[in-house]
Amino acid sequence: NVIVYGNTIDIHTTVETLLSLGIGGSRIHLVQPPLSSNVTCLNNNEIESAVQEALSKAGVSVYYDSILAQWNEGDDPDLITCAAFTTNTKPFKLQCSAFFSFAYRTVDYETFKAINDACLVFDGRLVIDTEFHTNDVSIRAAGPLTKYSRRYYVDEWTHSNFSSKEIGFELAASMLNLFDPTPKPFSKAPEGTDRLIPMYKECKIKGGVLPGGYNYLHISKPEIPIRLDLELALCDHHERLLNDLYYRWNEGQITDLYSYFREPWSMAIYHDRFIDLKKELRQILMSEQ
């Protein structure tokens, strides 16, 4: 048996990989712990239904709201042969020859010890300010390992909410003045901006092949995840700028997205100042109202 445990998209791509390698679905056990929020990893009822149907068709056993209690009954963990889980009703135990865990991404002990031994402030994650500085001026950090200092009052926002590529670019840019001797004009930032975290613009992208052979791609703006049905209740959908993509797709007017985005109407959205144009047009319309 193979146990796949967690609540991220990785559990689905892992199950699909195991199935594609020829492992029978009856030997795969997908165990999902309770959600830390009300947003699932796929956050789409239609996609989740299709995935659940594919899992059922493949014979994969799925367990919900189950928390890993221990493996090997507390004995030597070098070779995991079984795992026990607790639920709201009755605990259960599964035998296994492999265990994939994608739950509770935390900092491993070796990393924590290195951070702690360096006398850096650690609060569940490595604490930084808005300019990537740790409490040691000679050490900077970025990425999902970090979190903003509590003095910003934004515990829900971390670098994991943003594009890693954009974060890396900004970190490199912030360090450029350490290596570039060319003097630059200095302009004083408005008072109070040192208490605001920077907001990034680039999209976050994740994808993979889901059970059933579905190719999945999700592109989202930097944000704290909210349920899709609540987001769709808002009147402002960026999809309208894509020539009513959703409507045209449902009407069968689009058969190839690559060709669709090569059509003349789409040229404007590739311009590097398209967002500025959008904001300017919105301001004009609002002023006329």
FILOVEX-870749 format. One line per field, with one value per residue (C-alpha): residue in three letters; residue number from 0; x, y, z. Coordinates in Angstrom, 1 decimal. Example, Ala and Ser with C-alpha at 12.3 -4.5 7.8 and 13.67 -1.06 7.14 Angstrom:
2
residuo	[Ala | Ser]
num	[0 | 1]
x	[12.3 | 13.7]
y	[-4.5 | -1.1]
z	[7.8 | 7.1]
// end
This chain:
289
residuo	[Asn | Val | Ile | Val | Tyr | Gly | Asn | Thr | Ile | Asp | Ile | His | Thr | Thr | Val | Glu | Thr | Leu | Leu | Ser | Leu | Gly | Ile | Gly | Gly | Ser | Arg | Ile | His | Leu | Val | Gln | Pro | Pro | Leu | Ser | Ser | Asn | Val | Thr | Cys | Leu | Asn | Asn | Asn | Glu | Ile | Glu | Ser | Ala | Val | Gln | Glu | Ala | Leu | Ser | Lys | Ala | Gly | Val | Ser | Val | Tyr | Tyr | Asp | Ser | Ile | Leu | Ala | Gln | Trp | Asn | Glu | Gly | Asp | Asp | Pro | Asp | Leu | Ile | Thr | Cys | Ala | Ala | Phe | Thr | Thr | Asn | Thr | Lys | Pro | Phe | Lys | Leu | Gln | Cys | Ser | Ala | Phe | Phe | Ser | Phe | Ala | Tyr | Arg | Thr | Val | Asp | Tyr | Glu | Thr | Phe | Lys | Ala | Ile | Asn | Asp | Ala | Cys | Leu | Val | Phe | Asp | Gly | Arg | Leu | Val | Ile | Asp | Thr | Glu | Phe | His | Thr | Asn | Asp | Val | Ser | Ile | Arg | Ala | Ala | Gly | Pro | Leu | Thr | Lys | Tyr | Ser | Arg | Arg | Tyr | Tyr | Val | Asp | Glu | Trp | Thr | His | Ser | Asn | Phe | Ser | Ser | Lys | Glu | Ile | Gly | Phe | Glu | Leu | Ala | Ala | Ser | Met | Leu | Asn | Leu | Phe | Asp | Pro | Thr | Pro | Lys | Pro | Phe | Ser | Lys | Ala | Pro | Glu | Gly | Thr | Asp | Arg | Leu | Ile | Pro | Met | Tyr | Lys | Glu | Cys | Lys | Ile | Lys | Gly | Gly | Val | Leu | Pro | Gly | Gly | Tyr | Asn | Tyr | Leu | His | Ile | Ser | Lys | Pro | Glu | Ile | Pro | Ile | Arg | Leu | Asp | Leu | Glu | Leu | Ala | Leu | Cys | Asp | His | His | Glu | Arg | Leu | Leu | Asn | Asp | Leu | Tyr | Tyr | Arg | Trp | Asn | Glu | Gly | Gln | Ile | Thr | Asp | Leu | Tyr | Ser | Tyr | Phe | Arg | Glu | Pro | Trp | Ser | Met | Ala | Ile | Tyr | His | Asp | Arg | Phe | Ile | Asp | Leu | Lys | Lys | Glu | Leu | Arg | Gln | Ile | Leu | Met | Ser | Glu | Gln]
num	[0 | 1 | 2 | 3 | 4 | 5 | 6 | 7 | 8 | 9 | 10 | 11 | 12 | 13 | 14 | 15 | 16 | 17 | 18 | 19 | 20 | 21 | 22 | 23 | 24 | 25 | 26 | 27 | 28 | 29 | 30 | 31 | 32 | 33 | 34 | 35 | 36 | 37 | 38 | 39 | 40 | 41 | 42 | 43 | 44 | 45 | 46 | 47 | 48 | 49 | 50 | 51 | 52 | 53 | 54 | 55 | 56 | 57 | 58 | 59 | 60 | 61 | 62 | 63 | 64 | 65 | 66 | 67 | 68 | 69 | 70 | 71 | 72 | 73 | 74 | 75 | 76 | 77 | 78 | 79 | 80 | 81 | 82 | 83 | 84 | 85 | 86 | 87 | 88 | 89 | 90 | 91 | 92 | 93 | 94 | 95 | 96 | 97 | 98 | 99 | 100 | 101 | 102 | 103 | 104 | 105 | 106 | 107 | 108 | 109 | 110 | 111 | 112 | 113 | 114 | 115 | 116 | 117 | 118 | 119 | 120 | 121 | 122 | 123 | 124 | 125 | 126 | 127 | 128 | 129 | 130 | 131 | 132 | 133 | 134 | 135 | 136 | 137 | 138 | 139 | 140 | 141 | 142 | 143 | 144 | 145 | 146 | 147 | 148 | 149 | 150 | 151 | 152 | 153 | 154 | 155 | 156 | 157 | 158 | 159 | 160 | 161 | 162 | 163 | 164 | 165 | 166 | 167 | 168 | 169 | 170 | 171 | 172 | 173 | 174 | 175 | 176 | 177 | 178 | 179 | 180 | 181 | 182 | 183 | 184 | 185 | 186 | 187 | 188 | 189 | 190 | 191 | 192 | 193 | 194 | 195 | 196 | 197 | 198 | 199 | 200 | 201 | 202 | 203 | 204 | 205 | 206 | 207 | 208 | 209 | 210 | 211 | 212 | 213 | 214 | 215 | 216 | 217 | 218 | 219 | 220 | 221 | 222 | 223 | 224 | 225 | 226 | 227 | 228 | 229 | 230 | 231 | 232 | 233 | 234 | 235 | 236 | 237 | 238 | 239 | 240 | 241 | 242 | 243 | 244 | 245 | 246 | 247 | 248 | 249 | 250 | 251 | 252 | 253 | 254 | 255 | 256 | 257 | 258 | 259 | 260 | 261 | 262 | 263 | 264 | 265 | 266 | 267 | 268 | 269 | 270 | 271 | 272 | 273 | 274 | 275 | 276 | 277 | 278 | 279 | 280 | 281 | 282 | 283 | 284 | 285 | 286 | 287 | 288]
x	[0.0 | 1.0 | -0.3 | -0.6 | -1.3 | -2.0 | -4.2 | -2.2 | -2.3 | 0.7 | -1.5 | -3.5 | -0.5 | 1.3 | -1.7 | -1.9 | 1.8 | 1.5 | -1.5 | 0.5 | 3.4 | 1.0 | 0.3 | -3.3 | -5.7 | -6.8 | -3.3 | -3.4 | -4.8 | -5.4 | -5.7 | -6.7 | -6.5 | -9.0 | -8.6 | -6.8 | -9.2 | -12.4 | -10.4 | -9.5 | -6.3 | -8.3 | -11.0 | -13.4 | -16.4 | -16.5 | -12.8 | -13.0 | -16.0 | -14.2 | -11.1 | -13.3 | -15.0 | -11.6 | -10.3 | -13.4 | -13.2 | -9.5 | -10.4 | -8.4 | -9.5 | -10.1 | -10.3 | -11.4 | -10.7 | -8.1 | -5.1 | -1.8 | -1.3 | 1.9 | 3.6 | 5.1 | 3.2 | 5.9 | 8.8 | 11.9 | 10.8 | 13.6 | 11.3 | 7.6 | 5.4 | 2.1 | 0.4 | -2.4 | -4.9 | -7.5 | -10.9 | -14.0 | -15.5 | -13.2 | -9.4 | -7.9 | -4.6 | -3.2 | -0.3 | 2.1 | 5.3 | 5.6 | 4.3 | 4.1 | 3.4 | 2.4 | 0.9 | 1.9 | 4.9 | 7.2 | 10.9 | 13.0 | 15.1 | 18.5 | 17.4 | 15.8 | 19.0 | 21.2 | 18.9 | 18.8 | 22.5 | 23.1 | 21.0 | 18.4 | 14.8 | 12.6 | 8.8 | 7.6 | 9.6 | 12.6 | 11.5 | 12.3 | 11.4 | 10.1 | 13.6 | 14.5 | 16.6 | 16.8 | 17.8 | 21.4 | 22.1 | 24.5 | 21.9 | 18.9 | 16.3 | 13.3 | 10.8 | 8.3 | 10.8 | 10.3 | 7.5 | 7.1 | 7.8 | 4.7 | 5.1 | 3.6 | 0.4 | 0.1 | 0.6 | -1.6 | 0.7 | 4.0 | 6.2 | 4.3 | 1.4 | 3.5 | 5.4 | 8.8 | 10.3 | 9.2 | 10.4 | 13.8 | 14.0 | 13.2 | 15.7 | 18.4 | 17.4 | 17.6 | 21.2 | 22.4 | 23.5 | 25.9 | 27.8 | 27.1 | 29.4 | 27.4 | 25.8 | 22.0 | 19.8 | 18.2 | 14.5 | 13.1 | 10.1 | 6.9 | 6.5 | 5.0 | 5.8 | 8.3 | 5.4 | 3.8 | 4.7 | 5.4 | 2.7 | 3.8 | 1.9 | 3.0 | 0.7 | 1.2 | 1.2 | 0.7 | -0.3 | 0.1 | -1.7 | -4.7 | -6.3 | -8.2 | -5.4 | -6.6 | -4.0 | -4.5 | -3.2 | -4.1 | -3.0 | -4.0 | -3.1 | -1.2 | -3.9 | -5.0 | -7.0 | -10.8 | -13.5 | -14.2 | -18.0 | -17.4 | -15.0 | -17.4 | -20.0 | -17.9 | -18.9 | -15.4 | -13.9 | -10.6 | -11.8 | -13.8 | -10.6 | -9.9 | -12.8 | -15.4 | -13.2 | -15.5 | -18.7 | -17.0 | -15.5 | -18.9 | -20.5 | -17.9 | -16.5 | -13.0 | -11.3 | -7.7 | -6.5 | -3.1 | -4.8 | -7.3 | -4.6 | -2.8 | -5.8 | -5.4 | -7.7 | -5.3 | -2.3 | -3.0 | -2.9 | 0.7 | 1.9 | 3.9 | 1.7 | -1.6 | -2.4 | -1.8 | -4.1 | -6.8 | -6.5 | -6.6 | -9.7 | -11.4 | -10.7 | -12.1 | -15.3 | -15.7 | -15.2 | -17.9 | -20.3]
y	[0.0 | 3.6 | 6.4 | 10.0 | 12.5 | 16.2 | 19.0 | 20.6 | 20.1 | 17.8 | 15.0 | 14.8 | 15.1 | 12.4 | 10.0 | 10.5 | 9.8 | 6.6 | 5.5 | 6.3 | 4.2 | 1.2 | 1.0 | -0.2 | 2.3 | -0.2 | 0.0 | 3.8 | 5.5 | 9.3 | 10.7 | 14.4 | 16.3 | 18.9 | 22.2 | 25.0 | 27.4 | 27.0 | 27.1 | 23.8 | 23.4 | 23.3 | 25.8 | 24.8 | 22.5 | 21.3 | 20.4 | 18.7 | 16.7 | 15.5 | 14.5 | 12.7 | 10.8 | 9.8 | 8.7 | 6.6 | 5.1 | 4.2 | 2.5 | 4.9 | 5.0 | 8.6 | 9.5 | 13.0 | 15.0 | 12.5 | 13.6 | 11.6 | 10.4 | 8.2 | 5.7 | 2.4 | 2.6 | 4.9 | 2.6 | 3.1 | 5.5 | 4.6 | 2.3 | 3.2 | 0.2 | 1.5 | 4.7 | 5.5 | 8.4 | 10.0 | 11.2 | 12.7 | 9.3 | 6.3 | 6.1 | 3.8 | 2.3 | 1.6 | -0.7 | 0.8 | 0.4 | 4.1 | 7.3 | 10.7 | 13.6 | 17.0 | 18.4 | 21.3 | 22.9 | 24.0 | 24.7 | 21.6 | 21.2 | 21.7 | 25.0 | 26.2 | 25.3 | 27.2 | 30.2 | 30.0 | 29.6 | 32.7 | 34.6 | 35.6 | 36.3 | 33.2 | 33.4 | 30.2 | 31.5 | 33.7 | 37.3 | 40.0 | 43.7 | 45.2 | 45.4 | 41.8 | 42.5 | 40.1 | 41.5 | 41.0 | 43.9 | 41.7 | 38.9 | 39.2 | 36.6 | 36.1 | 33.4 | 31.2 | 30.5 | 34.1 | 36.2 | 39.9 | 41.3 | 41.6 | 45.3 | 45.5 | 43.7 | 41.6 | 38.1 | 36.7 | 38.1 | 36.4 | 35.9 | 32.7 | 34.9 | 36.3 | 35.2 | 33.7 | 35.0 | 38.6 | 38.3 | 37.2 | 40.1 | 42.6 | 41.1 | 41.3 | 44.9 | 45.9 | 44.6 | 46.2 | 49.4 | 47.3 | 46.4 | 49.3 | 52.2 | 54.6 | 57.2 | 57.4 | 60.4 | 59.9 | 60.7 | 60.5 | 58.2 | 59.6 | 59.4 | 56.2 | 54.1 | 52.1 | 50.6 | 49.3 | 46.0 | 46.1 | 44.7 | 42.8 | 42.5 | 39.4 | 36.4 | 33.1 | 30.0 | 26.3 | 23.3 | 19.6 | 16.5 | 15.6 | 12.1 | 11.4 | 12.8 | 16.3 | 19.0 | 21.6 | 25.2 | 27.9 | 31.5 | 34.0 | 37.4 | 37.9 | 37.6 | 35.8 | 32.9 | 33.1 | 30.7 | 30.8 | 31.2 | 34.3 | 35.7 | 35.2 | 37.1 | 40.2 | 42.3 | 43.0 | 40.1 | 40.6 | 37.9 | 40.6 | 42.2 | 38.9 | 39.5 | 37.7 | 34.5 | 32.5 | 33.2 | 32.5 | 29.2 | 28.0 | 28.9 | 26.8 | 29.8 | 29.1 | 25.8 | 26.8 | 29.2 | 29.7 | 31.0 | 33.0 | 35.0 | 35.6 | 37.4 | 41.2 | 42.2 | 40.8 | 42.8 | 45.6 | 43.3 | 42.4 | 46.0 | 46.7 | 49.8 | 48.1 | 48.1 | 51.9 | 52.3 | 50.3 | 52.4 | 55.6 | 54.6 | 53.6 | 57.0 | 58.7 | 56.7 | 57.2 | 61.0 | 61.1 | 59.3]
z	[0.0 | -0.6 | 1.6 | 0.3 | 3.1 | 2.9 | 1.5 | -1.3 | -5.0 | -4.6 | -3.3 | -6.5 | -8.8 | -6.7 | -7.0 | -10.7 | -11.0 | -9.0 | -11.2 | -14.4 | -13.1 | -13.1 | -9.4 | -8.8 | -7.4 | -4.7 | -3.2 | -2.9 | 0.1 | -0.1 | 3.5 | 3.9 | 7.2 | 8.2 | 6.3 | 8.1 | 6.2 | 4.2 | 0.9 | -0.7 | -2.7 | -6.0 | -4.9 | -7.7 | -7.2 | -10.8 | -10.9 | -7.5 | -8.6 | -11.7 | -9.6 | -7.1 | -9.9 | -11.4 | -8.0 | -7.4 | -10.9 | -10.3 | -7.0 | -4.8 | -1.1 | 0.1 | 3.8 | 5.0 | 8.2 | 9.3 | 11.3 | 11.4 | 14.9 | 14.6 | 12.4 | 13.2 | 16.5 | 17.8 | 17.0 | 14.9 | 12.0 | 9.6 | 7.6 | 7.8 | 7.6 | 9.0 | 10.1 | 12.5 | 12.0 | 14.3 | 13.2 | 14.8 | 15.0 | 15.0 | 14.6 | 11.9 | 10.9 | 7.5 | 6.5 | 3.9 | 2.0 | 1.1 | 2.7 | 0.9 | 3.2 | 1.9 | 5.2 | 7.4 | 5.6 | 8.4 | 8.9 | 9.4 | 12.5 | 10.8 | 9.3 | 12.5 | 14.4 | 11.9 | 12.2 | 16.0 | 16.4 | 14.3 | 16.8 | 14.1 | 15.2 | 14.5 | 15.0 | 13.3 | 10.3 | 9.8 | 10.6 | 8.1 | 7.4 | 4.2 | 2.7 | 3.3 | 6.3 | 9.3 | 12.7 | 11.5 | 9.0 | 7.1 | 6.5 | 4.2 | 3.5 | 1.2 | 0.2 | 2.0 | 4.8 | 6.0 | 7.5 | 8.2 | 11.7 | 13.9 | 14.0 | 10.5 | 11.7 | 8.6 | 9.8 | 7.0 | 4.3 | 3.7 | 0.6 | -0.1 | -1.2 | -4.0 | -7.1 | -6.1 | -9.3 | -8.5 | -4.9 | -6.1 | -8.6 | -5.9 | -3.5 | -6.2 | -7.0 | -3.3 | -3.1 | -6.3 | -4.6 | -2.5 | -5.7 | -8.1 | -7.3 | -9.5 | -7.3 | -7.4 | -6.6 | -3.2 | -2.6 | 0.9 | 1.2 | 2.5 | 6.3 | 7.5 | 4.4 | 6.5 | 8.3 | 5.1 | 3.4 | -0.3 | -2.5 | -5.5 | -8.8 | -10.7 | -10.8 | -9.0 | -11.1 | -10.2 | -12.2 | -12.8 | -14.1 | -11.9 | -11.5 | -14.6 | -16.8 | -16.5 | -17.3 | -14.6 | -14.6 | -12.1 | -12.5 | -9.7 | -8.6 | -5.3 | -2.6 | 0.5 | -0.9 | -0.6 | -1.7 | -5.4 | -5.0 | -2.8 | -5.3 | -8.2 | -6.3 | -6.8 | -9.9 | -11.1 | -13.0 | -14.9 | -17.4 | -19.1 | -20.4 | -22.2 | -24.7 | -22.5 | -22.4 | -20.1 | -22.1 | -25.5 | -24.1 | -22.8 | -26.2 | -28.0 | -29.9 | -28.7 | -29.7 | -29.3 | -26.6 | -28.3 | -31.5 | -29.5 | -27.8 | -31.1 | -32.5 | -33.1 | -30.2 | -27.7 | -28.7 | -26.2 | -23.1 | -23.9 | -23.7 | -20.6 | -19.7 | -20.3 | -16.6 | -16.5 | -19.4 | -17.6 | -14.5 | -16.5 | -18.4 | -15.1 | -13.6 | -16.7 | -16.5 | -12.7 | -13.1 | -15.8 | -13.6]
// end
